[in-house]
Structure formats: structure tokens, C-alpha cells
Amino acid sequence: MIPEQLFTKEDSNDDRIFYASPRLVKHIDENACHVLRNYYDQLLKDGDAVLDLMSSWVSHLPDHKHYSRVSGHGMNQIELQNNTQLTDFHIQNLNTEQQLPYGDEEFDLCTIAVSVQYLTSPVQVFREIYRVLKPNGSCCVSFSNRMFPTKAILAWRMFSGEDHCRLVSWYFEKAGGFREIQSEQLVSENSNFDPLYVVTAKKILV
Ligand SMILES: C[S@@+](CC[C@H](N)C(=O)[O-])C[C@H]1O[C@@H](n2cnc3c(N)ncnc32)[C@H](O)[C@@H]1O
């Protein structure tokens, strides 16, 4: 069990305040964006429905694929309006309301890119991801070593690299139902680029 205190943040004000101003910037370098896009490409097939949770003005999805739907879910309207890959979007603070505004089994892939460290109730959110994924659907959580420190949970600030992978794997395990939970380092900490990790899991009905 992880103590509740590790899910608190230095800045405990409502997240709506911090995310009120749009940040139309990339939160990882071009190399990491490219590597992430290629990684998503392997997970996706034409016609897939994608949910980009904790989304902004970029979703990192490969442009050459066709999507039946790309739903963005985030905190800032201007960021989401500027995201040309989205077909629809929804604004919601996942730290005050974890229930997602989608029906059961609507999505083939759910992504959380460079943002999981800001969730204070991650297991509840991951349970919702499980609910909205189709059978055989996947969830891909990616992260680097960059963050807004005052908004990241204490556990994230205490750990790094492989331990972040273990923490996210634990979210999947604790949420229940996910299978094939796998971590991978896609860009090394020792390179001249931003490091990049992914933890993916599948909804496999047995
Ligand atoms: C570092 S940005 C990453 C944005 C985007 N996924 C990307 O790859 O560039 C963090 C994002 O997390 C989202 N976020 C932070 N706290 C959130 C919360 N409490 N509920 C929902 N989304 C949140 C914000 O909308 C913000 O755009």
C-alpha cells in the first residue's frame, strides 16, 4: 500500500487555477515526440478510436493513420481547441472528478502523455480507463524526467526512471483487470535527448 501522503502536491490549490492559461509548448523535445509517435504507430490500426487523456494542443498520433474518433480530455479549452488531431474534447479536472464522460468500451487506445504525475487519484482514473476501453484495447502512459514540480505528486518527485515505471505499473495492477503490463525505456537517460519511458497495458477479457 502507498501512503496517502505520497499522492499530495506542494501546490494543493484547485488545478483549474494552474491550467487556466494555455501553454502552447511541447513538454518533451522533438526526439521524444518522434519516438512516441512511432511507438503509438505500432499500437494503432486504421479506424481506431483514441482517447487522449490529460491532453493539450498535441496528441502525438501518427498523421498517416485514419482514426474513427480522437477524443481529447484535459483542462484548458484553448489548448484543446488548437489540437488539430481531436474530433471532440471535454474539459474536466480528474483530481476532483474521476468518472469519465464516455460510455463503456468506446475506445481502442487510451493515451496519457507526460502527465500521469499530476494525478492524485490515479487508481480511480485507471479503473475508468479500463471501463471505457474496448476488449483488447490498450492504454499507453508515457513520461520523461520533466514536470511542473509543484503540481506533481510527492511520490513522483521522490522517484525517477525505473521507479516511475513501477509506480505506473502498480496503478494498472491496483485498478484491476489490466493484463500484459509492460514497461519500456524508449530514450535512454544517458542520451543527449529527453529520456522517454512508456508503460502499456491491455484490457483482455478472460
Ligand atoms: C505537461 S502537459 C502534457 C499535455 C499533453 N499530453 C502533451 O503531451 O503535451 C500536462 C497536461 O495535463 C493535464 N492535466 C493536469 N492536471 C490535470 C487534472 N487535474 N485533470 C485533468 N487533466 C490534467 C493538463 O491539461 C495539461 O495539458
PDBQT file of the ligand as one rigid body, heavy atoms in Angstrom, charges set to zero:
ROOT
HETATM    1  C1  LIG A 301       2.661  18.561 -19.366  1.00  0.00    +0.000 C 
HETATM    2  S1  LIG A 301       1.061  18.799 -20.051  1.00  0.00    +0.000 S 
HETATM    3  C2  LIG A 301       1.005  17.485 -21.237  1.00  0.00    +0.000 C 
HETATM    4  C3  LIG A 301      -0.006  17.731 -22.287  1.00  0.00    +0.000 C 
HETATM    5  C4  LIG A 301      -0.020  16.721 -23.454  1.00  0.00    +0.000 C 
HETATM    6  N1  LIG A 301      -0.482  15.406 -23.008  1.00  0.00    +0.000 N 
HETATM    7  C5  LIG A 301       1.303  16.628 -24.160  1.00  0.00    +0.000 C 
HETATM    8  O1  LIG A 301       1.775  15.509 -24.398  1.00  0.00    +0.000 OA
HETATM    9  O2  LIG A 301       1.868  17.657 -24.496  1.00  0.00    +0.000 OA
HETATM   10  C6  LIG A 301       0.042  18.257 -18.736  1.00  0.00    +0.000 C 
HETATM   11  C7  LIG A 301      -1.427  18.196 -19.074  1.00  0.00    +0.000 C 
HETATM   12  O3  LIG A 301      -2.087  17.506 -18.003  1.00  0.00    +0.000 OA
HETATM   13  C8  LIG A 301      -3.392  17.977 -17.902  1.00  0.00    +0.000 C 
HETATM   14  N2  LIG A 301      -3.795  17.921 -16.509  1.00  0.00    +0.000 N 
HETATM   15  C9  LIG A 301      -3.092  18.337 -15.435  1.00  0.00    +0.000 A 
HETATM   16  N3  LIG A 301      -3.796  18.192 -14.309  1.00  0.00    +0.000 NA
HETATM   17  C10 LIG A 301      -4.989  17.681 -14.675  1.00  0.00    +0.000 A 
HETATM   18  C11 LIG A 301      -6.166  17.338 -13.955  1.00  0.00    +0.000 A 
HETATM   19  N4  LIG A 301      -6.236  17.525 -12.654  1.00  0.00    +0.000 N 
HETATM   20  N5  LIG A 301      -7.208  16.826 -14.639  1.00  0.00    +0.000 NA
HETATM   21  C12 LIG A 301      -7.127  16.644 -15.991  1.00  0.00    +0.000 A 
HETATM   22  N6  LIG A 301      -6.050  16.966 -16.723  1.00  0.00    +0.000 NA
HETATM   23  C13 LIG A 301      -4.994  17.494 -16.073  1.00  0.00    +0.000 A 
HETATM   24  C14 LIG A 301      -3.380  19.426 -18.402  1.00  0.00    +0.000 C 
HETATM   25  O4  LIG A 301      -4.477  19.638 -19.231  1.00  0.00    +0.000 OA
HETATM   26  C15 LIG A 301      -2.085  19.556 -19.171  1.00  0.00    +0.000 C 
HETATM   27  O5  LIG A 301      -2.317  19.881 -20.517  1.00  0.00    +0.000 OA
ENDROOT
TORSDOF 0
